[in-house]
Every structure is written in C-alpha cells, then in structure tokens.
Amino acid sequence: MNKDQIINEIRKAHKKDITNFRHYFDKINRRDLIISISFEDNTIKLWDVYNFECLLVLNNINKKGNIHSSCFLNYKNHIYILTSNFVIFGNPELVKVYDLDGNKIKEINDTNNYILFIDTYYDSKLSKIYIITGNSEQNIKSYDYENNNKYYEYKCKFNYGCSSIIIYDNREGTIHLIGSICKVFDNGYIGIWNFHNGELIKMINLDPEEVCGICLWDYDNLFIGGKDGYIKIMDIKKGILVNNFKAHREDITTIKNINHPYYGNILISQAYEENGKIKLWMNKN
C-alpha cells in the first residue's frame, strides 16, 4: 500500500473462487493472520501474512450449502475461527467454533440461520463478547458467546437480508447496531438498533437501491456502497443522505476505511466488475 506494489502472490490458493477475506492481528505472537473464504468450495484457509504460509485448511465445513462469511474470535487470549452456513433448501447448520489447529471447540446454539454475514463484538464495559449474524430473511441476531445463547433479535417490518453490520458507539453511552438491509430487485434500507435491548431506532429508506457494503467514516458519517457503482454518504444522526459520487461501473460489494501512512484516513472500494480495480479515495477537505 505504501509503494503501490504487489509483494507476493499465491496461485491456486483455492480450487474455487475466493469470495471473502478477514484479518486479525495476533498480539501475543506478533503476527497478522488472514482467513480466505471460498463460498462454492465450502473451504476456509488460514494464512500468516508475513510469509504467506498456509497454517490451516478447513474443508467441507458444512454438509450442505455454502459459506458466505467467517470471522475471528478472541476469547481469553485464545484465537478461534467462526464459520457459518447458507443453504437454499433445507436447514442450515449451526455456527461452529474452531481453534487454530482445526479442532472444533463447540457450536453456537440457535444459530441455524441462512447467514450472509458474521462478526463479533467485545463490550469492554461488560467484559462480554457477542456474535452477530446478518441473515437472509431472518432478521439480525446476536448471541452471548460465553453463555451460548441468543442475546437479541433485531427486527424490522419486513424480513429482508442483511449483508453488512457495524457496531457503533454514539459517544452518548448507547451502543448501536447498524445493518444494511436489502432484497434483490427491491428497496434498500439502513437499519439502526439499540444493541443491548433490540429496539429499532431508525429505518432509512434508500428507495430502489440495493445496499451491499457499509462503513463508518467518523462518528457522524456512514458510507454506503450500492447499486450502479455509487457510493452514498449518510448523516447518521439525521438519518439523511448528504452526498454521493460515482465510484465504479457496477454494483459496489465492499467499502472499508483505513489509515494510510501518506494519505491519512482513506476509503477503499471494490465492485462486481470484470477486471475490476480496487480503488482508494481521499477526502480533499
């Protein structure tokens, strides 16, 4: 990123297309870890970023269906990998917890949802860790990891899929959950809930707009990646769109913000495009 150079490449890292990555910094061993996910192949691989050594392969995680999303979990200084399941016909399998040696530690109760997105959240005030799942037509759900039970379900008027979730501290003592809610060929929404009681605070209609990736720029502004290559900017507190710009030719799948050593806080975007590029955006103001 500093020199705009490719420094390594792994050919045929998976048998099928790689559909997602997740990163975690292992503080104890001072190393960056990445998991690569292959939706169609139902496989997760764990990599050491420093030398791109493959540390673990999880094959045939689910008996049926595919895996949309996976993530890391740190519990009592032990790093685990969470898996999910998405099936078109039949009942999805539970979320599974693996250690970095590939041993299945446990399954999370009541998580047999059609999962599109999975993540974790650690509440430092309560010293508790939660698992959050964005599901297809089954609302968003959170789980108490230690007690192994469902914490809350975040409902709205309709059961649309949720493909991206952010946990947001509004600096006023309330923890919010923000989710991108959409259904193919229908309206897109941004939903905001109180994380610790499940109350729906706002549901913002984006008109005929399919929403994919979302990310926070700061405490006030949410970036939304959507249909036809547009990135939209929303004032979270007011619940209104304040700006937009054309970023790609096709639908945007992912947006993230990072702190670049030269450019400061920048936005990264990627879209469904043949030979599509990953683009970096800087706020000129």
NUSE-401825 format. One record per residue (C-alpha): x, y, z negated; residue number from 1. Coordinates in steps of 0.5 Angstrom, whole numbers, plus 2048, in hexadecimal, padded with zeros to 3 digits. Layout:
N
<pt c1="X" c2="Y" c3="Z" i="NUM"/>
...
END
This chain:
285
<pt c1="800" c2="800" c3="800" i="1"/>
<pt c1="806" c2="805" c3="7FF" i="2"/>
<pt c1="809" c2="803" c3="805" i="3"/>
<pt c1="803" c2="801" c3="80A" i="4"/>
<pt c1="807" c2="7FB" c3="80B" i="5"/>
<pt c1="805" c2="7F3" c3="80B" i="6"/>
<pt c1="80A" c2="7F0" c3="806" i="7"/>
<pt c1="807" c2="7E9" c3="806" i="8"/>
<pt c1="802" c2="7E4" c3="80A" i="9"/>
<pt c1="800" c2="7DD" c3="809" i="10"/>
<pt c1="7FD" c2="7DA" c3="80F" i="11"/>
<pt c1="7F7" c2="7D5" c3="80E" i="12"/>
<pt c1="7F6" c2="7D7" c3="807" i="13"/>
<pt c1="7F0" c2="7D3" c3="807" i="14"/>
<pt c1="7EC" c2="7CF" c3="80C" i="15"/>
<pt c1="7E6" c2="7D3" c3="80D" i="16"/>
<pt c1="7E6" c2="7DB" c3="80D" i="17"/>
<pt c1="7E8" c2="7DF" c3="806" i="18"/>
<pt c1="7E2" c2="7E3" c3="804" i="19"/>
<pt c1="7E4" c2="7E6" c3="7FE" i="20"/>
<pt c1="7EA" c2="7E7" c3="7F9" i="21"/>
<pt c1="7EA" c2="7E9" c3="7F2" i="22"/>
<pt c1="7F0" c2="7EC" c3="7EE" i="23"/>
<pt c1="7F2" c2="7EB" c3="7E7" i="24"/>
<pt c1="7F9" c2="7EE" c3="7E3" i="25"/>
<pt c1="7FB" c2="7E8" c3="7DE" i="26"/>
<pt c1="7FE" c2="7ED" c3="7D9" i="27"/>
<pt c1="801" c2="7E7" c3="7D5" i="28"/>
<pt c1="805" c2="7E4" c3="7DB" i="29"/>
<pt c1="806" c2="7EB" c3="7DE" i="30"/>
<pt c1="803" c2="7E9" c3="7E5" i="31"/>
<pt c1="7FE" c2="7EB" c3="7EA" i="32"/>
<pt c1="7F9" c2="7E5" c3="7EC" i="33"/>
<pt c1="7F4" c2="7E5" c3="7F1" i="34"/>
<pt c1="7EF" c2="7E0" c3="7F3" i="35"/>
<pt c1="7ED" c2="7DF" c3="7FA" i="36"/>
<pt c1="7E6" c2="7DC" c3="7FC" i="37"/>
<pt c1="7E3" c2="7D8" c3="802" i="38"/>
<pt c1="7DC" c2="7D8" c3="802" i="39"/>
<pt c1="7DB" c2="7D3" c3="807" i="40"/>
<pt c1="7E0" c2="7CE" c3="805" i="41"/>
<pt c1="7DE" c2="7CF" c3="7FD" i="42"/>
<pt c1="7E5" c2="7D0" c3="7FB" i="43"/>
<pt c1="7E9" c2="7D5" c3="7F7" i="44"/>
<pt c1="7F0" c2="7D5" c3="7F6" i="45"/>
<pt c1="7F5" c2="7D9" c3="7F1" i="46"/>
<pt c1="7FB" c2="7DD" c3="7F3" i="47"/>
<pt c1="801" c2="7E0" c3="7F0" i="48"/>
<pt c1="801" c2="7E7" c3="7F4" i="49"/>
<pt c1="809" c2="7E7" c3="7F2" i="50"/>
<pt c1="80B" c2="7E1" c3="7F7" i="51"/>
<pt c1="804" c2="7DF" c3="7F9" i="52"/>
<pt c1="805" c2="7D8" c3="7F6" i="53"/>
<pt c1="7FE" c2="7D5" c3="7F6" i="54"/>
<pt c1="7FD" c2="7D3" c3="7EF" i="55"/>
<pt c1="7F6" c2="7CF" c3="7EF" i="56"/>
<pt c1="7F1" c2="7CD" c3="7F4" i="57"/>
<pt c1="7EA" c2="7CB" c3="7F2" i="58"/>
<pt c1="7E7" c2="7C7" c3="7F8" i="59"/>
<pt c1="7E0" c2="7C5" c3="7F8" i="60"/>
<pt c1="7DE" c2="7C9" c3="7F2" i="61"/>
<pt c1="7D6" c2="7C8" c3="7F4" i="62"/>
<pt c1="7D3" c2="7C2" c3="7F7" i="63"/>
<pt c1="7CE" c2="7C6" c3="7FB" i="64"/>
<pt c1="7CE" c2="7CD" c3="7FE" i="65"/>
<pt c1="7D4" c2="7D2" c3="7FE" i="66"/>
<pt c1="7D7" c2="7D7" c3="7F9" i="67"/>
<pt c1="7D6" c2="7DE" c3="7FA" i="68"/>
<pt c1="7DA" c2="7E1" c3="7F4" i="69"/>
<pt c1="7DF" c2="7DF" c3="7EF" i="70"/>
<pt c1="7E3" c2="7E3" c3="7EA" i="71"/>
<pt c1="7E8" c2="7E3" c3="7E4" i="72"/>
<pt c1="7E6" c2="7E3" c3="7DD" i="73"/>
<pt c1="7EB" c2="7E4" c3="7D7" i="74"/>
<pt c1="7E8" c2="7E1" c3="7D0" i="75"/>
<pt c1="7ED" c2="7E1" c3="7CA" i="76"/>
<pt c1="7F3" c2="7E3" c3="7CF" i="77"/>
<pt c1="7F1" c2="7DD" c3="7D3" i="78"/>
<pt c1="7F0" c2="7DE" c3="7DA" i="79"/>
<pt c1="7EA" c2="7DA" c3="7DE" i="80"/>
<pt c1="7E7" c2="7DA" c3="7E4" i="81"/>
<pt c1="7E0" c2="7DA" c3="7E5" i="82"/>
<pt c1="7DC" c2="7D7" c3="7EB" i="83"/>
<pt c1="7D5" c2="7D8" c3="7EE" i="84"/>
<pt c1="7D0" c2="7D4" c3="7F3" i="85"/>
<pt c1="7CC" c2="7D6" c3="7F8" i="86"/>
<pt c1="7C7" c2="7D1" c3="7FC" i="87"/>
<pt c1="7C2" c2="7D2" c3="801" i="88"/>
<pt c1="7BE" c2="7CC" c3="7FF" i="89"/>
<pt c1="7BE" c2="7C9" c3="7F8" i="90"/>
<pt c1="7C0" c2="7CB" c3="7F1" i="91"/>
<pt c1="7C7" c2="7CF" c3="7F0" i="92"/>
<pt c1="7CC" c2="7CC" c3="7EC" i="93"/>
<pt c1="7CE" c2="7D0" c3="7E5" i="94"/>
<pt c1="7D4" c2="7D5" c3="7E5" i="95"/>
<pt c1="7DA" c2="7D1" c3="7E3" i="96"/>
<pt c1="7E0" c2="7D3" c3="7DF" i="97"/>
<pt c1="7E7" c2="7D0" c3="7E1" i="98"/>
<pt c1="7EE" c2="7D1" c3="7DE" i="99"/>
<pt c1="7F4" c2="7D3" c3="7E2" i="100"/>
<pt c1="7F5" c2="7CB" c3="7E2" i="101"/>
<pt c1="7EF" c2="7CA" c3="7E5" i="102"/>
<pt c1="7EB" c2="7C7" c3="7DF" i="103"/>
<pt c1="7E4" c2="7C8" c3="7DF" i="104"/>
<pt c1="7E3" c2="7CB" c3="7D8" i="105"/>
<pt c1="7DC" c2="7CC" c3="7D8" i="106"/>
<pt c1="7D5" c2="7CE" c3="7DC" i="107"/>
<pt c1="7D1" c2="7D4" c3="7DA" i="108"/>
<pt c1="7CA" c2="7D3" c3="7D8" i="109"/>
<pt c1="7C4" c2="7D5" c3="7DC" i="110"/>
<pt c1="7C9" c2="7D8" c3="7E2" i="111"/>
<pt c1="7C6" c2="7D3" c3="7E7" i="112"/>
<pt c1="7C4" c2="7D9" c3="7EC" i="113"/>
<pt c1="7C5" c2="7DB" c3="7F3" i="114"/>
<pt c1="7CC" c2="7DF" c3="7F1" i="115"/>
<pt c1="7CE" c2="7E4" c3="7F6" i="116"/>
<pt c1="7D3" c2="7E8" c3="7F1" i="117"/>
<pt c1="7D6" c2="7E6" c3="7EA" i="118"/>
<pt c1="7DA" c2="7EA" c3="7E6" i="119"/>
<pt c1="7DC" c2="7EB" c3="7DE" i="120"/>
<pt c1="7DB" c2="7F1" c3="7DA" i="121"/>
<pt c1="7DF" c2="7F2" c3="7D3" i="122"/>
<pt c1="7DC" c2="7F6" c3="7CE" i="123"/>
<pt c1="7E1" c2="7F9" c3="7C9" i="124"/>
<pt c1="7DD" c2="7FC" c3="7C4" i="125"/>
<pt c1="7D9" c2="7F5" c3="7C3" i="126"/>
<pt c1="7DF" c2="7F1" c3="7C5" i="127"/>
<pt c1="7DB" c2="7EC" c3="7C9" i="128"/>
<pt c1="7DC" c2="7EA" c3="7D0" i="129"/>
<pt c1="7D6" c2="7E9" c3="7D5" i="130"/>
<pt c1="7D5" c2="7E6" c3="7DC" i="131"/>
<pt c1="7D1" c2="7EA" c3="7E1" i="132"/>
<pt c1="7CE" c2="7E7" c3="7E7" i="133"/>
<pt c1="7CA" c2="7EA" c3="7ED" i="134"/>
<pt c1="7C5" c2="7E5" c3="7F0" i="135"/>
<pt c1="7C1" c2="7E4" c3="7F6" i="136"/>
<pt c1="7BA" c2="7E6" c3="7F5" i="137"/>
<pt c1="7BB" c2="7E4" c3="7ED" i="138"/>
<pt c1="7BD" c2="7EB" c3="7EA" i="139"/>
<pt c1="7C4" c2="7EC" c3="7E7" i="140"/>
<pt c1="7C5" c2="7E8" c3="7E1" i="141"/>
<pt c1="7CA" c2="7E9" c3="7DB" i="142"/>
<pt c1="7CD" c2="7E3" c3="7D7" i="143"/>
<pt c1="7D0" c2="7E3" c3="7D0" i="144"/>
<pt c1="7D7" c2="7DF" c3="7D1" i="145"/>
<pt c1="7D8" c2="7DD" c3="7CA" i="146"/>
<pt c1="7D1" c2="7DB" c3="7C8" i="147"/>
<pt c1="7D0" c2="7D8" c3="7CF" i="148"/>
<pt c1="7C9" c2="7DB" c3="7D0" i="149"/>
<pt c1="7C5" c2="7E0" c3="7D4" i="150"/>
<pt c1="7C6" c2="7E7" c3="7D2" i="151"/>
<pt c1="7C1" c2="7EB" c3="7D6" i="152"/>
<pt c1="7BE" c2="7EB" c3="7DD" i="153"/>
<pt c1="7BE" c2="7F2" c3="7E1" i="154"/>
<pt c1="7B7" c2="7F2" c3="7E4" i="155"/>
<pt c1="7B4" c2="7F7" c3="7E9" i="156"/>
<pt c1="7AD" c2="7F7" c3="7ED" i="157"/>
<pt c1="7B0" c2="7F2" c3="7F2" i="158"/>
<pt c1="7B5" c2="7EC" c3="7F3" i="159"/>
<pt c1="7BA" c2="7EF" c3="7F8" i="160"/>
<pt c1="7C1" c2="7EC" c3="7F8" i="161"/>
<pt c1="7C7" c2="7F0" c3="7F4" i="162"/>
<pt c1="7CE" c2="7EF" c3="7F7" i="163"/>
<pt c1="7D2" c2="7F4" c3="7F3" i="164"/>
<pt c1="7D2" c2="7F6" c3="7EC" i="165"/>
<pt c1="7D5" c2="7FB" c3="7E8" i="166"/>
<pt c1="7D5" c2="7FC" c3="7E0" i="167"/>
<pt c1="7D5" c2="804" c3="7DF" i="168"/>
<pt c1="7D7" c2="807" c3="7D8" i="169"/>
<pt c1="7D3" c2="80E" c3="7D9" i="170"/>
<pt c1="7D7" c2="811" c3="7D3" i="171"/>
<pt c1="7D1" c2="812" c3="7CF" i="172"/>
<pt c1="7D1" c2="80C" c3="7CC" i="173"/>
<pt c1="7CD" c2="808" c3="7D1" i="174"/>
<pt c1="7D0" c2="802" c3="7D5" i="175"/>
<pt c1="7CC" c2="802" c3="7DC" i="176"/>
<pt c1="7CC" c2="7FC" c3="7E1" i="177"/>
<pt c1="7CC" c2="7FF" c3="7E8" i="178"/>
<pt c1="7CA" c2="7FA" c3="7ED" i="179"/>
<pt c1="7C9" c2="7FA" c3="7F5" i="180"/>
<pt c1="7C2" c2="7F7" c3="7F7" i="181"/>
<pt c1="7C0" c2="7F6" c3="7FE" i="182"/>
<pt c1="7BD" c2="7F1" c3="802" i="183"/>
<pt c1="7BE" c2="7EF" c3="809" i="184"/>
<pt c1="7BB" c2="7F4" c3="80E" i="185"/>
<pt c1="7B7" c2="7F8" c3="808" i="186"/>
<pt c1="7B9" c2="7FE" c3="804" i="187"/>
<pt c1="7BF" c2="7FE" c3="7FF" i="188"/>
<pt c1="7BF" c2="801" c3="7F8" i="189"/>
<pt c1="7C4" c2="802" c3="7F3" i="190"/>
<pt c1="7C1" c2="800" c3="7EC" i="191"/>
<pt c1="7C4" c2="803" c3="7E5" i="192"/>
<pt c1="7C2" c2="7FF" c3="7DF" i="193"/>
<pt c1="7C4" c2="7FF" c3="7D8" i="194"/>
<pt c1="7C9" c2="7FA" c3="7D7" i="195"/>
<pt c1="7C7" c2="7F8" c3="7D0" i="196"/>
<pt c1="7C0" c2="7F8" c3="7D0" i="197"/>
<pt c1="7BE" c2="7F7" c3="7D7" i="198"/>
<pt c1="7BA" c2="7FD" c3="7D8" i="199"/>
<pt c1="7B9" c2="7FF" c3="7DF" i="200"/>
<pt c1="7BC" c2="807" c3="7DF" i="201"/>
<pt c1="7BB" c2="809" c3="7E7" i="202"/>
<pt c1="7BA" c2="805" c3="7ED" i="203"/>
<pt c1="7BC" c2="80A" c3="7F3" i="204"/>
<pt c1="7B9" c2="808" c3="7FA" i="205"/>
<pt c1="7BE" c2="809" c3="800" i="206"/>
<pt c1="7B9" c2="808" c3="805" i="207"/>
<pt c1="7BA" c2="803" c3="80A" i="208"/>
<pt c1="7C1" c2="802" c3="808" i="209"/>
<pt c1="7C5" c2="7FB" c3="807" i="210"/>
<pt c1="7CA" c2="7FC" c3="801" i="211"/>
<pt c1="7D0" c2="7F8" c3="800" i="212"/>
<pt c1="7D6" c2="7FB" c3="7FC" i="213"/>
<pt c1="7D6" c2="800" c3="7F7" i="214"/>
<pt c1="7DB" c2="803" c3="7F3" i="215"/>
<pt c1="7DC" c2="809" c3="7EE" i="216"/>
<pt c1="7E0" c2="80F" c3="7F0" i="217"/>
<pt c1="7DF" c2="812" c3="7E9" i="218"/>
<pt c1="7DA" c2="813" c3="7E3" i="219"/>
<pt c1="7D5" c2="817" c3="7E8" i="220"/>
<pt c1="7D6" c2="814" c3="7EF" i="221"/>
<pt c1="7D5" c2="80D" c3="7F2" i="222"/>
<pt c1="7D7" c2="80B" c3="7F9" i="223"/>
<pt c1="7D2" c2="806" c3="7FD" i="224"/>
<pt c1="7D4" c2="802" c3="803" i="225"/>
<pt c1="7CF" c2="801" c3="807" i="226"/>
<pt c1="7CC" c2="7FF" c3="80E" i="227"/>
<pt c1="7CF" c2="802" c3="815" i="228"/>
<pt c1="7D5" c2="804" c3="811" i="229"/>
<pt c1="7D3" c2="80A" c3="80D" i="230"/>
<pt c1="7D6" c2="80B" c3="806" i="231"/>
<pt c1="7D1" c2="80F" c3="802" i="232"/>
<pt c1="7D2" c2="813" c3="7FB" i="233"/>
<pt c1="7CD" c2="813" c3="7F6" i="234"/>
<pt c1="7CD" c2="817" c3="7F0" i="235"/>
<pt c1="7CC" c2="812" c3="7EA" i="236"/>
<pt c1="7C8" c2="817" c3="7E5" i="237"/>
<pt c1="7C4" c2="81A" c3="7EA" i="238"/>
<pt c1="7C2" c2="814" c3="7EE" i="239"/>
<pt c1="7C3" c2="817" c3="7F5" i="240"/>
<pt c1="7C8" c2="816" c3="7FB" i="241"/>
<pt c1="7CC" c2="81C" c3="7FB" i="242"/>
<pt c1="7D0" c2="81B" c3="802" i="243"/>
<pt c1="7D2" c2="815" c3="807" i="244"/>
<pt c1="7D7" c2="814" c3="80C" i="245"/>
<pt c1="7D8" c2="80F" c3="812" i="246"/>
<pt c1="7DE" c2="80A" c3="810" i="247"/>
<pt c1="7DD" c2="804" c3="814" i="248"/>
<pt c1="7DA" c2="802" c3="81B" i="249"/>
<pt c1="7D6" c2="7FC" c3="817" i="250"/>
<pt c1="7D3" c2="7FB" c3="810" i="251"/>
<pt c1="7D8" c2="7FC" c3="80A" i="252"/>
<pt c1="7D9" c2="7F6" c3="806" i="253"/>
<pt c1="7DE" c2="7F8" c3="801" i="254"/>
<pt c1="7E0" c2="7FF" c3="7FE" i="255"/>
<pt c1="7E5" c2="800" c3="7F8" i="256"/>
<pt c1="7E9" c2="806" c3="7F5" i="257"/>
<pt c1="7F0" c2="805" c3="7F3" i="258"/>
<pt c1="7F5" c2="80A" c3="7F0" i="259"/>
<pt c1="7FA" c2="80A" c3="7F6" i="260"/>
<pt c1="801" c2="80D" c3="7F4" i="261"/>
<pt c1="802" c2="812" c3="7F9" i="262"/>
<pt c1="7FA" c2="814" c3="7FA" i="263"/>
<pt c1="7F7" c2="813" c3="7F4" i="264"/>
<pt c1="7F0" c2="811" c3="7F3" i="265"/>
<pt c1="7EE" c2="80E" c3="7FA" i="266"/>
<pt c1="7E9" c2="80A" c3="7FD" i="267"/>
<pt c1="7EA" c2="803" c3="801" i="268"/>
<pt c1="7E4" c2="801" c3="805" i="269"/>
<pt c1="7E3" c2="7FA" c3="80A" i="270"/>
<pt c1="7DD" c2="7F9" c3="80E" i="271"/>
<pt c1="7DB" c2="7F3" c3="813" i="272"/>
<pt c1="7DF" c2="7F4" c3="819" i="273"/>
<pt c1="7E3" c2="7F0" c3="81E" i="274"/>
<pt c1="7EA" c2="7F2" c3="81D" i="275"/>
<pt c1="7E7" c2="7F7" c3="817" i="276"/>
<pt c1="7EC" c2="7FB" c3="813" i="277"/>
<pt c1="7ED" c2="7FC" c3="80C" i="278"/>
<pt c1="7EC" c2="804" c3="80B" i="279"/>
<pt c1="7EF" c2="809" c3="806" i="280"/>
<pt c1="7EB" c2="80F" c3="804" i="281"/>
<pt c1="7EE" c2="815" c3="800" i="282"/>
<pt c1="7EA" c2="81B" c3="7FD" i="283"/>
<pt c1="7EC" c2="821" c3="801" i="284"/>
<pt c1="7E9" c2="825" c3="7FB" i="285"/>
END
